[in-house]
Amino acid sequence: MINYVVLMLASLAANTMSAFAGGGAGLLQLPVLIFLGLPFAEALSTHKMATFALGLGSIARNIKNEAINWRFASYLMLCGVTGTIAGAYLILNIPDQAAKMTLGILTVGMGVYSLFKKSMGQDSAPKNRDVRGYVIGGIVLFLLGVFNGSLSSGSGLFVTVWLILWFGLDYKMAVVYTMTLVGFFWNLTGGLSLLAMGSPVHWNWLPVLWVASFVGGWLGAHLGHLKGNLWIKRVFVFVTIASGIALMVK
């Protein structure tokens, strides 16, 4: 019972923060699964199979958001899903420690850059919506999908900042797209890919994690609607730097 209470509270906090900031659920949820006794491989698969409910909760809150361009969303989904499948297979063949250290340094750098780039993501200024822009943007999203499929956290934060820097979205809309696509489609694809490769999943804990992830996704998306881009950016910077440090320590 204590394990279930810890799981519920930790997952709710992690997913609410992630849905508000645009990523970083693995910062808290994955270490908790390991702390409660799961081996890393089983914890990773269980985390992936649980976090798609985060995206589902965000979708439930944002489904009537008229600002969402569903054709653009479909493009983002397809670019990342293919990379996620590739990443799930690559995780078996790459040095995990080196990958986490590199990603951690990049994540901290991204947070520091966002902190000092005052105007970043505060206003929507669409750009790179031509063929060249979509090709380059799609290649980077594919690579971020590889990160999503192979590593436990960080990819959502990179997708959020890439949507801002390359496509000109503001923080609020970038987070909406990230949670809808990375949170649901990419994570579900990554979890199913790991499952297909025989990675163990702790099924007994999944119902609790699904409920907490869904509620956290809805709450985080709701907070995003209540707060402006400045608050979202502040939480994004905190989660990004904390997530990067956690990856390096790990």
Sequence and secondary structure as in RCSB ss.txt:
>XXXX:A:sequence
MINYVVLMLASLAANTMSAFAGGGAGLLQLPVLIFLGLPFAEALSTHKMATFALGLGSIARNIKNEAINWRFASY
LMLCGVTGTIAGAYLILNIPDQAAKMTLGILTVGMGVYSLFKKSMGQDSAPKNRDVRGYVIGGIVLFLLGVFNGS
LSSGSGLFVTVWLILWFGLDYKMAVVYTMTLVGFFWNLTGGLSLLAMGSPVHWNWLPVLWVASFVGGWLGAHLGH
LKGNLWIKRVFVFVTIASGIALMVK
>XXXX:A:secstr
 HHHHHHHHHHHHHHHHHHHHT  THHHHHHHHHHTT  HHHHHHHHHHHHHHHHHHHHHHHTT TT  HHHHHH
HHHHHHHHHHHHHHHTTTS HHHHHHHHHHHHHHHHHHHHH TTTTSS      SHHHHHHHHHHHHHHHHHHHH
SSSSHHHHHHHHHHHTT   HHHHHHHHHHIIIIIIHHHHHHHHHHTT    GGGHHHHHHHHHHHHHHHHHHHH
HS HHHHHHHHHHHHHHHHHHHHH 
